[in-house]
Amino acid sequence: MNPLSLTVLFLIIHVSYGETKECHVFRKGSWSCKGSTFVPNFPNDTTAVTFIDLKIDNWDNQTFQNLTELPLLEHLLIKSTWLNTSTNDVFKSLKYIQEFELITVPLPLLELRNVLLGLPLTTIKLVLSEMQLENMNKDIFDGLRGTNVSRIFISRCNMVRFDGSYFTGIDRLEQLVLQGDGITRVTDWGYLPNLIYLDLYHNEISTLPKFKNGSGFIFYPKLEKLFIGLSGFTYLNSNFFKGLDGLHKLGIFVGHIVLFRSDVFQKLKYLRAVSLVSLKHHVLRFEQNVFKLKLLESVELINIHVDVNEGKPSSLLKSCTQLRNLILRNVSNINANDLLKPLTKLENLEITDGQVSKIPDAICNMNNLTGLSIIYTNVSKWNKANCSVMRVLRKLELNDNKIRYVNQELFSHLLFNNEKLNIDLSNNPFVCDCKTLWFRDWSRKNAGRLKNYKTYRCFIPDTSDYIHLENFSLSWDYCENRQKPSLIAMFGGIIAVLVVIFVCLAILSYANRWSIHFCSYQSLVRKRKYKTLVNDGQYTHDALVCYCNADVNWVLNKLLPIIEEENHFNLCLHDRDVFVGSNIIDNVVDCMQQSRKVVLILSPDFVQNCWCQFEASIAQQKILEEHYDIIIPVLLNEIPSNLRTESLVDLQNHKTFLNWPNESQYEEKFWEQFVKRLNENETDNEA
């Protein structure tokens, strides 16, 4: 064809089909027109036409006249268009239309009836979406009765109730879908002798009749697939599905259903697939053996919390040993491994649940499993040894998990050696470092086995950057040299360890300094041959007084005036009678050697003072070595139980404390007991 002929042809097409700028081709044979004020001509190869915001308020048999001679036109869609009136023969002349759709077309129900009356006999599929059908009446589908319409889809049309009798007479109807129509009750099932597929999903039906009436009449005798949204039922049992003996597939969109009885599916002898879906993660309770069906091959549980009467939730599928397909999406209160143990004949398994942190070991016993999908979980590895299923898998989807590294330590070599296995690892948080080199090289060689490989990205440590895995350029030489420790690094490491040890020892020494002092004292007794804390009878003091600085006022103002001035005892006080400049341990030892008794002024401050505890420990050591008692404990203030040390409790169990009275009238008796204890000698103690 010469250039002149092409120009002429273009002008013809432009004149015939280009009168309106609102129409364009969006794929071969399919046209879309927006805001058109008339229906233009289209090429003869047109198979589908869509009108959006068609600005024609009144339709008649001339409105779509330009479509009548299109021999391949099968699909007509009218969307977001305001319509006032329509004659009942508007589409009669469209001889080849098979699929007709009205979406968001607000029009009176009477006019909708006229539109449907005008559909040609060739129509087999009708779609109504986002329409207002709440008040529709029985004759609205009169134009479809006796026609070839076999599929009707009505969605988001605010129907509120479903009356199947409206569809009676559409005898060739095989598929009826009423999704998301706000249906809460079914008033009548009608009679549809050839209906195979009924979908009432995304509704909350709380009232509905039986599928088989009292006289045994079955409304849908050929129904094989039922999907229904239910809510507000206390329980479901076998009577609910009576009349659906030929059902092969059942899906329930769960609202508020309390319990599934054990016999709920038992009369559905041909049931092969069950799907239970909840929008709000409802709790579903099951009796034992709910899924005990000979032909059951597929179970789908989505967004539910499982509870099993008189059994563990993980026993839900124990009777489904013939199951071939299992889908678990956001299913809670089950142990996945226990649930899967009896399902050894599974061929396809999907688990989508953030609570799963590892791939269940039970999967390794499924020798028929060819498809495995574990998505949106916390799985990071699969290195189960001798897992035979890895040899038979053909599809493995581990996308959207927590996999940071893929190597032969974290994933079994059986997976990488299975050349027939296609793997999806997309959307995992891979890290770009030396541990990733093996997977980078393997993935480059086996990109054909990795689904979505071009989208794999890895995170560069210490930055916020990502790069595509195939572009990660770190070399093996760099990583190998980096792993060889240098002499400087080794020396620095040794120095660092020694510094840490020194600091730890210093901290421990300070924290236990008084225990160390006491041990030093015992060592000095042995090495320097100190005498034991016993005197030959020539004491210079009657008692050594051990007290903390917080209690010094009581010692000076109460103890000394009574004991030294009035009763003429000679006391040793570390603030007054020790030699300045002498070793502190020597001072304590010398004072005890020269004192008949040791008076402990006990108080909360005393037990929290390390030096006071040191003095008390030496006094107790003297008792153990010399076998006579020298301690006079004075309880100045009550000591809380949380401050009482083991040695204090032991002292309290073996000695009678002198309690300082809170009232002055009892002080005289206290001093009498104190003086009496001071006057006791070694012989009295030994006796």
KARA-V690268 format. One record per residue. RES is the residue in one small letter. SS is DSSP state (h for helix, s for strand, l for the rest). Layout:
# KARA-V690268
res:RES ss:SS
res:RES ss:SS
This chain:
# KARA-V690268
res:m ss:l
res:n ss:l
res:p ss:h
res:l ss:h
res:s ss:h
res:l ss:h
res:t ss:h
res:v ss:h
res:l ss:h
res:f ss:h
res:l ss:h
res:i ss:h
res:i ss:h
res:h ss:h
res:v ss:h
res:s ss:h
res:y ss:h
res:g ss:l
res:e ss:l
res:t ss:l
res:k ss:l
res:e ss:l
res:c ss:s
res:h ss:s
res:v ss:s
res:f ss:s
res:r ss:s
res:k ss:l
res:g ss:l
res:s ss:s
res:w ss:s
res:s ss:s
res:c ss:s
res:k ss:s
res:g ss:l
res:s ss:l
res:t ss:l
res:f ss:l
res:v ss:l
res:p ss:l
res:n ss:l
res:f ss:l
res:p ss:l
res:n ss:l
res:d ss:l
res:t ss:l
res:t ss:l
res:a ss:s
res:v ss:s
res:t ss:s
res:f ss:s
res:i ss:s
res:d ss:l
res:l ss:l
res:k ss:l
res:i ss:l
res:d ss:l
res:n ss:s
res:w ss:s
res:d ss:l
res:n ss:l
res:q ss:l
res:t ss:l
res:f ss:l
res:q ss:h
res:n ss:h
res:l ss:h
res:t ss:l
res:e ss:l
res:l ss:l
res:p ss:l
res:l ss:l
res:l ss:l
res:e ss:l
res:h ss:s
res:l ss:s
res:l ss:s
res:i ss:s
res:k ss:s
res:s ss:l
res:t ss:l
res:w ss:l
res:l ss:l
res:n ss:l
res:t ss:s
res:s ss:s
res:t ss:l
res:n ss:l
res:d ss:l
res:v ss:l
res:f ss:l
res:k ss:l
res:s ss:l
res:l ss:l
res:k ss:l
res:y ss:l
res:i ss:l
res:q ss:l
res:e ss:s
res:f ss:s
res:e ss:s
res:l ss:s
res:i ss:s
res:t ss:l
res:v ss:l
res:p ss:l
res:l ss:l
res:p ss:l
res:l ss:h
res:l ss:h
res:e ss:h
res:l ss:h
res:r ss:h
res:n ss:h
res:v ss:h
res:l ss:h
res:l ss:h
res:g ss:l
res:l ss:l
res:p ss:l
res:l ss:l
res:t ss:l
res:t ss:l
res:i ss:l
res:k ss:s
res:l ss:s
res:v ss:s
res:l ss:s
res:s ss:s
res:e ss:l
res:m ss:l
res:q ss:l
res:l ss:l
res:e ss:l
res:n ss:l
res:m ss:l
res:n ss:l
res:k ss:h
res:d ss:h
res:i ss:h
res:f ss:h
res:d ss:h
res:g ss:h
res:l ss:h
res:r ss:l
res:g ss:l
res:t ss:l
res:n ss:l
res:v ss:l
res:s ss:l
res:r ss:s
res:i ss:s
res:f ss:s
res:i ss:s
res:s ss:s
res:r ss:l
res:c ss:l
res:n ss:l
res:m ss:l
res:v ss:l
res:r ss:s
res:f ss:s
res:d ss:s
res:g ss:h
res:s ss:h
res:y ss:h
res:f ss:h
res:t ss:l
res:g ss:l
res:i ss:l
res:d ss:l
res:r ss:l
res:l ss:l
res:e ss:l
res:q ss:s
res:l ss:s
res:v ss:s
res:l ss:s
res:q ss:s
res:g ss:l
res:d ss:l
res:g ss:l
res:i ss:l
res:t ss:l
res:r ss:s
res:v ss:s
res:t ss:s
res:d ss:s
res:w ss:l
res:g ss:l
res:y ss:l
res:l ss:l
res:p ss:l
res:n ss:l
res:l ss:l
res:i ss:l
res:y ss:s
res:l ss:s
res:d ss:s
res:l ss:s
res:y ss:s
res:h ss:s
res:n ss:s
res:e ss:s
res:i ss:s
res:s ss:l
res:t ss:s
res:l ss:l
res:p ss:l
res:k ss:l
res:f ss:l
res:k ss:s
res:n ss:l
res:g ss:l
res:s ss:l
res:g ss:l
res:f ss:l
res:i ss:s
res:f ss:l
res:y ss:l
res:p ss:l
res:k ss:l
res:l ss:l
res:e ss:l
res:k ss:s
res:l ss:s
res:f ss:s
res:i ss:s
res:g ss:s
res:l ss:s
res:s ss:l
res:g ss:l
res:f ss:s
res:t ss:s
res:y ss:s
res:l ss:s
res:n ss:l
res:s ss:h
res:n ss:h
res:f ss:h
res:f ss:h
res:k ss:l
res:g ss:l
res:l ss:l
res:d ss:l
res:g ss:l
res:l ss:l
res:h ss:l
res:k ss:s
res:l ss:s
res:g ss:s
res:i ss:s
res:f ss:s
res:v ss:s
res:g ss:l
res:h ss:l
res:i ss:s
res:v ss:s
res:l ss:s
res:f ss:s
res:r ss:l
res:s ss:l
res:d ss:l
res:v ss:l
res:f ss:l
res:q ss:l
res:k ss:l
res:l ss:l
res:k ss:l
res:y ss:l
res:l ss:l
res:r ss:l
res:a ss:s
res:v ss:s
res:s ss:s
res:l ss:s
res:v ss:s
res:s ss:s
res:l ss:l
res:k ss:l
res:h ss:l
res:h ss:l
res:v ss:s
res:l ss:s
res:r ss:s
res:f ss:s
res:e ss:l
res:q ss:l
res:n ss:l
res:v ss:l
res:f ss:l
res:k ss:l
res:l ss:l
res:k ss:l
res:l ss:l
res:l ss:l
res:e ss:l
res:s ss:s
res:v ss:s
res:e ss:s
res:l ss:s
res:i ss:s
res:n ss:l
res:i ss:l
res:h ss:s
res:v ss:s
res:d ss:s
res:v ss:s
res:n ss:l
res:e ss:l
res:g ss:l
res:k ss:l
res:p ss:h
res:s ss:h
res:s ss:h
res:l ss:l
res:l ss:l
res:k ss:l
res:s ss:l
res:c ss:l
res:t ss:l
res:q ss:l
res:l ss:l
res:r ss:l
res:n ss:s
res:l ss:s
res:i ss:s
res:l ss:s
res:r ss:s
res:n ss:l
res:v ss:l
res:s ss:s
res:n ss:l
res:i ss:l
res:n ss:l
res:a ss:h
res:n ss:h
res:d ss:h
res:l ss:h
res:l ss:h
res:k ss:l
res:p ss:l
res:l ss:l
res:t ss:l
res:k ss:l
res:l ss:l
res:e ss:l
res:n ss:s
res:l ss:s
res:e ss:s
res:i ss:s
res:t ss:s
res:d ss:l
res:g ss:l
res:q ss:l
res:v ss:l
res:s ss:l
res:k ss:l
res:i ss:l
res:p ss:l
res:d ss:h
res:a ss:h
res:i ss:h
res:c ss:h
res:n ss:h
res:m ss:l
res:n ss:l
res:n ss:l
res:l ss:l
res:t ss:l
res:g ss:s
res:l ss:s
res:s ss:s
res:i ss:s
res:i ss:s
res:y ss:l
res:t ss:l
res:n ss:l
res:v ss:l
res:s ss:l
res:k ss:l
res:w ss:s
res:n ss:l
res:k ss:l
res:a ss:l
res:n ss:l
res:c ss:l
res:s ss:l
res:v ss:h
res:m ss:h
res:r ss:h
res:v ss:h
res:l ss:l
res:r ss:l
res:k ss:s
res:l ss:s
res:e ss:s
res:l ss:l
res:n ss:l
res:d ss:l
res:n ss:l
res:k ss:l
res:i ss:l
res:r ss:l
res:y ss:l
res:v ss:l
res:n ss:l
res:q ss:l
res:e ss:l
res:l ss:l
res:f ss:s
res:s ss:l
res:h ss:h
res:l ss:h
res:l ss:h
res:f ss:h
res:n ss:h
res:n ss:l
res:e ss:l
res:k ss:l
res:l ss:l
res:n ss:s
res:i ss:s
res:d ss:s
res:l ss:l
res:s ss:l
res:n ss:l
res:n ss:l
res:p ss:l
res:f ss:s
res:v ss:s
res:c ss:s
res:d ss:l
res:c ss:h
res:k ss:h
res:t ss:h
res:l ss:h
res:w ss:h
res:f ss:h
res:r ss:h
res:d ss:h
res:w ss:h
res:s ss:h
res:r ss:h
res:k ss:h
res:n ss:l
res:a ss:h
res:g ss:h
res:r ss:h
res:l ss:s
res:k ss:s
res:n ss:l
res:y ss:h
res:k ss:h
res:t ss:h
res:y ss:l
res:r ss:s
res:c ss:s
res:f ss:s
res:i ss:s
res:p ss:l
res:d ss:l
res:t ss:l
res:s ss:l
res:d ss:l
res:y ss:s
res:i ss:s
res:h ss:s
res:l ss:h
res:e ss:h
res:n ss:h
res:f ss:l
res:s ss:l
res:l ss:l
res:s ss:l
res:w ss:h
res:d ss:h
res:y ss:h
res:c ss:h
res:e ss:h
res:n ss:h
res:r ss:h
res:q ss:h
res:k ss:l
res:p ss:l
res:s ss:l
res:l ss:h
res:i ss:h
res:a ss:h
res:m ss:h
res:f ss:h
res:g ss:h
res:g ss:h
res:i ss:h
res:i ss:h
res:a ss:h
res:v ss:h
res:l ss:h
res:v ss:h
res:v ss:h
res:i ss:h
res:f ss:h
res:v ss:h
res:c ss:h
res:l ss:h
res:a ss:h
res:i ss:h
res:l ss:h
res:s ss:h
res:y ss:h
res:a ss:h
res:n ss:l
res:r ss:h
res:w ss:h
res:s ss:h
res:i ss:h
res:h ss:h
res:f ss:h
res:c ss:h
res:s ss:h
res:y ss:h
res:q ss:h
res:s ss:h
res:l ss:h
res:v ss:h
res:r ss:h
res:k ss:h
res:r ss:l
res:k ss:l
res:y ss:l
res:k ss:l
res:t ss:l
res:l ss:l
res:v ss:l
res:n ss:l
res:d ss:l
res:g ss:l
res:q ss:l
res:y ss:l
res:t ss:l
res:h ss:s
res:d ss:s
res:a ss:s
res:l ss:s
res:v ss:s
res:c ss:s
res:y ss:l
res:c ss:l
res:n ss:h
res:a ss:h
res:d ss:h
res:v ss:h
res:n ss:h
res:w ss:h
res:v ss:h
res:l ss:h
res:n ss:h
res:k ss:h
res:l ss:h
res:l ss:h
res:p ss:h
res:i ss:h
res:i ss:h
res:e ss:h
res:e ss:h
res:e ss:h
res:n ss:l
res:h ss:l
res:f ss:l
res:n ss:l
res:l ss:s
res:c ss:s
res:l ss:s
res:h ss:l
res:d ss:l
res:r ss:l
res:d ss:l
res:v ss:l
res:f ss:l
res:v ss:l
res:g ss:l
res:s ss:l
res:n ss:l
res:i ss:h
res:i ss:h
res:d ss:h
res:n ss:h
res:v ss:h
res:v ss:h
res:d ss:h
res:c ss:h
res:m ss:h
res:q ss:h
res:q ss:l
res:s ss:s
res:r ss:s
res:k ss:s
res:v ss:s
res:v ss:s
res:l ss:s
res:i ss:s
res:l ss:s
res:s ss:l
res:p ss:h
res:d ss:h
res:f ss:h
res:v ss:h
res:q ss:l
res:n ss:l
res:c ss:h
res:w ss:h
res:c ss:h
res:q ss:h
res:f ss:h
res:e ss:h
res:a ss:h
res:s ss:h
res:i ss:h
res:a ss:h
res:q ss:h
res:q ss:h
res:k ss:h
res:i ss:h
res:l ss:h
res:e ss:h
res:e ss:h
res:h ss:l
res:y ss:l
res:d ss:l
res:i ss:l
res:i ss:s
res:i ss:s
res:p ss:s
res:v ss:s
res:l ss:s
res:l ss:l
res:n ss:l
res:e ss:l
res:i ss:l
res:p ss:l
res:s ss:h
res:n ss:h
res:l ss:h
res:r ss:l
res:t ss:l
res:e ss:h
res:s ss:h
res:l ss:h
res:v ss:h
res:d ss:h
res:l ss:h
res:q ss:h
res:n ss:h
res:h ss:h
res:k ss:l
res:t ss:l
res:f ss:l
res:l ss:s
res:n ss:s
res:w ss:l
res:p ss:l
res:n ss:l
res:e ss:l
res:s ss:h
res:q ss:h
res:y ss:h
res:e ss:h
res:e ss:h
res:k ss:h
res:f ss:h
res:w ss:h
res:e ss:h
res:q ss:h
res:f ss:h
res:v ss:h
res:k ss:h
res:r ss:h
res:l ss:h
res:n ss:h
res:e ss:l
res:n ss:l
res:e ss:h
res:t ss:h
res:d ss:h
res:n ss:h
res:e ss:h
res:a ss:l
